[in-house]
Amino acid sequence: MVTRATKKRQKELISIIIPAYNVEKKIGRCLNSLLNQTYKKTEIIVVDDGSKDKTASIVEEFVEKNKKVFLLRQERKGPGAAKNFAASKAKGKILVFVDSDEYPRKDYIEKLTRPIRDGKAKTSIGAWYVANPESPWARCRFTNSHALRQHALKSGVFRAIEKNFFDKLGGFDITKGYSDDRIPNNEKRARVKAIFDHDVDSSLKEIYQKRKWIGSSVMKNPKSLKFKLKVLAGLVGVALLILFLIYSITAFWILIIILLTPLIYKTLAKVLFYRDLRLLFYYPIYSVICWWAMLLGFLKPVYRNK
């Protein structure tokens, strides 16, 4: 039985929050997708996180044309801090977090928030497709760039949450860097068929910047032990290369061959799976850039939250 209170919640205001940093090529499409939702009672809060490009001016154009869109500004502090800032200003009883490179489909907000509006859950998550599956960079990253991707239920990641519950949890922990979109809790997290397209890893510059950010926060990132061991192995590999170079040129080349074997294998596997000869060139570059960027980020964090 649908009660009067439930009906009221089904039509309540939802606050959509977007942290934005140097995304002039993507923020317009993101906002247009959110303004074209089947669920109409929303406000859209964009937080410009110290952008140096035209991100803020593009958002201002949307603000002038649509009363639903609001722009906040802060110095560069990271997405976690930006989302906390917007949440403190939000008027909706439900918060939805959208990244600036995500393009929600028309029924995304309606489906994502339904379990919360119906009182069946306090948080919810959807799923996503790669927006550019034919891109060689996307193919380098994903085993299958055309597959539907689900967020792990145990990761603490959510996309929608009751505002009162969010406030009770204390918001996002900005010291976690890359993993600051996770708030572990024991409440039921609803998984729904709310889909968005993610314009991720669309350029080598973006890949470098994101991996450097991941590297800078890897020790505080709740990744698996396997992931952290890979980072440690990379550091050990650098040390071994230096030692072998100093003491034995022959041993150095043997080590190079050993290290290159997995890379060659993965490159050929990518080429055969996608039937894309471009990956012979792209995948080695992708691997080296990812490894190098994460190492630099690990040694020198992108920024430090105070």
Helices and strands as residue ranges (DSSP letters): H 4-9, E 14-20, H 27-35, E 42-49, H 55-65, E 69-74, H 79-89, E 94-97, E 102-104, H 108-117, E 123-130, H 136-141, E 149-150, E 160-162, H 163-169, G 174-179, E 189-198, H 204-216, G 218-220, H 225-247, H 249-274, H 279-299
